[in-house]
Amino acid sequence: MSKTAIAMSVNGQKVEALAEPRMLLIHFLRETLDLTGPHIGCDTGHCGACTVDLDGQSVKSCMVFAVQAEGAEVTTIEGVTQPDGSLHAIQEAFREHHGLQCGYCTPGMITRAYRLLQENPNPSEAEIRYGISGNLCRCTGYQNIVKSIQAAAASLTSVSEAAE
Amino acid sequence: MNEQAPIASERADKLQGLGCARKRVEDARFTQGKGNYVDDIKLKGMLFGDFVRSPYGHARIKSINKEAALAVPGVLAVITAEDLIPLNLHYMPTLAGDVQAVLAHEKVLFQNQEVAFVVAEDRYAAADGVELVEVDYEDLPVVVDAFKAMDADAPLLREDIKDKTEGAHGPRKHHNHIFYWDAGDAEGTDAALSSAEVVAEEFITYQRVHPCPLETCGCVASMDKVNGKLTVWGTFQAPHAVRTVASLISNIPEHNIRIVSPDIGGGFGNKVGVYPGYICSIVASIVTGKPVKWIEDRIENLTSTAFARDYHMTGKIAATKEGKITGLWCHVLADHGAFDACADPTKFPAGFFNICTGSYDIPVAYVGVDGVYTNKAPGGVAYRCSFRVTEASYFIERMIDVLARKLDMDPAELRMKNFIAKEQFPYTSALGWEYDSGDYHTAMTQAMESVDYKALRAEQAEQRAAFARGETRSLMGIGLAFFTEIVGAGPVKNCDILGLGMFDSCEIRVHPTGSAIARLGTISQGQGHATTFAQILATEIGLPADNITVEEGDTDTAPYGLGTYGSRSTPVAGAATAMAGRKIRAKAQMIAAYLLEVHDDDLEWEVDRFQVKGNPERFKTMAELAFAAYNQAIPGLEPGLEAVSYYDPPNMTYPFGAYVCVLDIDVDTGVSTVRRFYALDDCGTRINPMVIEGQVHGGLTEALAIAMGQEIRYDEIGNVQGGSLMDFYLPTAVETPHWETDHTVTPSPHHPIGAKGVGESPNVGGVSAFSNAVVDAFAHLGLTHSQMPHDHWRVWSEAEKLGLHDQ
C-alpha cells in the first residue's frame, strides 16, 4: 500500500515520516518513532493503555490513524517527563503512592491524568474516578491511582499558588 | 577501632528490610514509559506472525489454499499443520499430560482455534495475508454443554485420541471424558450424610472466565543459525520450564535455548502455559532465519489462550441441628475445553481442589472430579489463585451460607462454631492437607468488630422491614467469606510440572564494595519482586536494599526455578533468598572471625555486622567483610562471597482471611452498589505492607469483576460470547469501590522468614464475599443460591422470580 508523508510535533519535536493511510497512530508512535511508552492493550478503544495527548485532548491512539494527526501536537508519556529528565509531579506521585504494579497501563494512565489535571486542577475523588474511567488497570484496583492523582493535584496546586 | 555507629534500630531502618513500606524500584522506568515489554522489542529484520483462526466451534478442514495470501506483498510464508507434521510439531504436549494442536490438523475443535500462521514483513501485511488464506470447512455438531459431553450420542471431539481408554490420570469412561480424580473417604462421607440431622445441598457453578492481563501474550523468537542458538523473549510466567519444554519438543539442546521474560504486563495465570503462537514463531524463525514477533490481540487472548474456572459443583454438607458440621461431599464436572491444557502440578488434575473443606474442622469428606472435553478453548489456568483453590473456596464458602440458611443460623456464628481451632495446628484435613498455621477465631472476631457486624445486621433488618412496608426499593446484603488458601507449590515429593520439581532458587553475588545482585528462578509480572526480595535479603545479610539488584527472567543467567504463579514466589523463591542469604552470612562470619582474631562462635550477628559477644565495639560490617572476601588471603577459605540456594519447601503455606462485603441492591434495576468492603488478610510475616495492600486492592477488584460480571459464554453452535472488552467485564475506577484493608500475623512455622504469600488471597476470598452478599440480600425471601456472575440482568431476574416486581 502506498505511503503518505505526514508531519506532526511529537513531544515538542518536529517529526516527518511516511505512513500507510491505514496505519494507526499507536503503531506510528511505537514502531516508526520508537516511542514505546504508550502500550496496546485491547485494539478496540476500551483499555486506554495507548492514551496520548493530541492537541490538548486525551485520545486513544489506537482509534486514530497516523495521517489524522497531520499537523497536530502530540504528547506521549515520554514527553510528560520534563526535558531535563526530571519527573512530572504526577509521575512522582504514582511512585510515592504505589499507583502502579505491572506498569502496563501506567503510561496511558499518567498521560490521561496529566490532561485531567489541566482540565480540572482540583478534582474530587468522584471526578478523578470518572476522569480516568477510559483507562483500565488490572493490578491496582484504582485506589492508589486515585490517591496518586489527588497527591499530584495538591502538589501542582501548591506550586502554582507559590508562583502567584 | 570503628567510629561510633548509629544504634541498631537506626541502622536497621536504613537497610529497608523486612516490614518496610519501601517504595518500588521498578517504578522509575514504568512511570516514564521506559519499561521493556515484549512488544517493545525490535530486532533487525524482524518479521511478524499472525493467525488464521477458525470461525467454527467444530468443523472438518477440507482444504487450505495459501496462494492468494502468499501473493500479498510482504507475506513470506503461510504455515499450516501439513508443514509442521514432518517436524512432529503439529501437536505439542500440554502441562496436563494431554496434547494440543499447534495448528489444526484435519479439524478444528473450538472457535478461534489456530489454523494457519502467516509470516510477513510487518503486522499490516500479515493481517492482509490472514484475510486471504482460504479455508474450506465442513461444520460438525458441537458440544458446548459440559453436562451433555458424556451423553451416549455425544459427537466425538478428539479423534486423535479416540482409541485411548487410558488418559494421563487414569481410565477414560467416554470418548469425551478426560479423567476422574477423587480424594477422601467416600463410604464414611455417605454414612455421615445419611445419618445427619441436617443436610444442605446446592448446585454451584463457577463460570468460565479469563485472567485478561492488560498486556496480552506474545513473543519474539530469534534463531541464530551461525551459532545455533535460539533466543525467545516472551510473556512467560515460568521461563525455565518453557526452556526445558522447548528443548524437549524441538530437540534443540537446552544450552542452545535462551528464554527471556522481559517486563510482563500482568499475568494472573494467563502466561503460564505454552501456546501455539510461541511454537509457530520459533518454527518461522528457524525457517526464515529472521526474528519473528507474535503478539496476540485482545480478542485472540480472551478466546484462545487460557480460560479459568468452568467448574460445575454439586455439594452436600451435613451437620447437627446445633450447626456442627459432620461431613462434606462434592462432585465437580470440570469443563476443560478442547484440549486438557490445565496448568496444575502433574499429580493433581483438579489442582488443589481438595482444599474445599476450607477453614473448618470437618471430620469426613469426599470429593470427585470428572474432567470433560467440549468445543471450547483450552486452558483451565489458576487465575490469580493457586491451582483450583478459588473454586474450592467459593464452593465451601457458599455451602456454609446455604447451610446457615437451612439451620436458620447467622453465617458468622456457623463459621465461628466450625473453625479449626488455633491449638489444632498443624492440622490435617479430612482431604489430606496439613495446614501449617492459623488463628481463625481471632481474625474473624477482629473482622466482625471492625465492621460492627451486629449493627450491620440490625440495619439490614430495619431495611427489610422498610422494604416490606413499601418505603424503599433497595435491599441490603452482607456477605462474609473466611478463606484458607493453599499456596507455595510445592514440595518436590508431590509437586512437579512435566516432571520438574517445584522447588525454586536464588543465587547471590556480593560485590567487593558491599552491594549485591540476587537472581531468582521466578519472574515478576507486577508483584514488585525487585523491591521485596531485596528487602528479604537486606535483613538477612545487612546490606541496604537499595544496594541489592534483583534480576529474574533470563534463563542464561538466573538459576533454575519453576516461575511465578500460585502465590509461590515468596513461599518458595523467597525462602530460597533467605537461605542463600544465610549462606552468605555464614561465610562472612568466618571472615569476621579471622579479621577479629576470635573463634566463629564468639561472634554474634547484629543488623549489618558481626560483633564480638560482650564486646560490641569490636565488629566488622557486612560491607567490610565483603571487601575482605575479595582482598584477603584467608587460610581455609576460598575468595569471593557468593551463594546459591535451591529450596524445596517442606510444606505448602496456608494464608487465610476474613472478608466482609456490604452492598445495596436496587431490585427494580438489578444494580448492586458496594457500600463497603473490608478485607482482613493473614499472610504470615509481612515483607512490604505497601505492596501487600496494593496486591489486596488489585485482587479484590478482580474478584469484583468475576462475581459481578465476567463470563466467557458460548452459544449453542459454539460461538464465543464475551470475547472482547466490549462484553467481557473489566471494572473501571467508577464501578470499583473503596477497599478497607486489615491484617493479623500468624507466621508460617516452616518458612525461613514465616511468610505465606498474599497476591492471590483477595481473588480467592473476594469472589465468595461478593456472591454471598448478593444472595444474602434476598435470603429472607428464601433465596439460597444464585449463579454468578451477578450482573444487573441476573440480579433483576432473581428479584423477578421472587415476585418483587409484582408489588
Interface residues (C-beta under 8 A of the other chain):
Chain A: M1 E20 R22 M23 H27 R30 E31 D34 L35 T36 G37 P38 H39 I40 G41 C42 D43 T44 H46 C47 A49 T76 I77 E78 T81 L87 Q91 F94 R95 E96 H98 L100 Q101 C102 G103 Y104 C105 T106 P107 I110 I128 R129 Y130 I132 S133 G134 N135 L136 C137 R138 C139 T140 G141 Y142 Q143 N144 I145 V146
Chain B: K23 R24 E26 D27 A28 R29 F30 T31 Q32 G33 K34 G35 Y37 D39 D40 K42 R123 Y124 C212 P213 L214 E215 T216 D263 I264 G265 G266 F268 I295 D297 R298 I299 Q525 G526 Q527 G528 M690 V691 E693 G694 Q695 H697 G698 G699 L700 T701 E702 S724 L725 M726 L730 T732 A733 V734 T736 H738 W739
